[in-house]
Amino acid sequence: MTKSLIDQIGRERADQMIEKAVTDAVAEAQARGLPEAVKIDGVWVKRYPDGRIEPIDGEASHADR
């Protein structure tokens, strides 16, 4: 039976690689002006680099509440 990649490189190394990939992806998205999905007060929203917040489901802006 073949080992998984995590078994081959170790859990610690896999976690480091995942953390770096996520950090790089967030930085690239922010550099391009793309929003990140975050949960605020139980509601999923898009938070833009300029601070603007828009609910993902299309409701009124969180800032307007």
C-alpha positions in Angstrom: 0.0 0.0 0.0 1.3 3.4 -0.9 1.9 6.1 1.7 -0.1 9.4 1.5 1.9 12.5 0.9 1.4 13.5 4.5 2.8 10.2 5.6 5.8 10.6 3.3 6.7 14.2 4.3 5.3 14.2 7.9 2.4 16.1 9.4 4.5 19.0 10.6 6.0 19.7 7.2 2.6 19.3 5.5 1.1 21.8 8.0 3.9 24.3 7.2 3.3 23.9 3.5 -0.5 24.4 3.9 0.0 27.5 6.0 2.4 29.0 3.5 0.0 28.3 0.6 -2.9 29.9 2.4 -0.9 32.9 3.4 0.4 33.4 -0.2 -3.2 33.0 -1.6 -4.6 35.6 0.8 -1.8 38.0 0.0 -2.3 37.6 -3.8 -6.1 38.1 -3.4 -5.6 41.2 -1.4 -3.0 42.6 -3.9 -5.6 42.1 -6.7 -8.3 43.8 -4.6 -10.3 40.7 -4.2 -12.5 40.2 -1.1 -12.0 37.5 1.5 -14.9 35.5 2.9 -15.3 35.9 6.7 -18.0 35.3 9.2 -19.1 38.3 11.3 -21.8 37.9 13.9 -22.8 34.6 12.4 -23.2 36.0 8.8 -20.8 35.2 6.0 -19.6 38.3 4.3 -17.1 39.5 1.7 -14.5 41.8 3.3 -12.7 44.0 0.8 -9.2 45.4 1.3 -10.6 48.9 1.5 -12.7 47.8 4.5 -16.0 47.5 2.7 -18.2 44.6 3.9 -21.0 43.0 1.8 -23.1 40.0 2.9 -22.6 37.1 0.6 -26.3 36.3 0.3 -27.0 39.8 -1.1 -28.6 41.4 2.0 -27.9 45.0 2.9 -24.3 45.8 3.7 -23.2 44.9 7.2 -22.1 48.6 7.6 -25.6 49.7 6.9 -27.1 47.8 9.8 
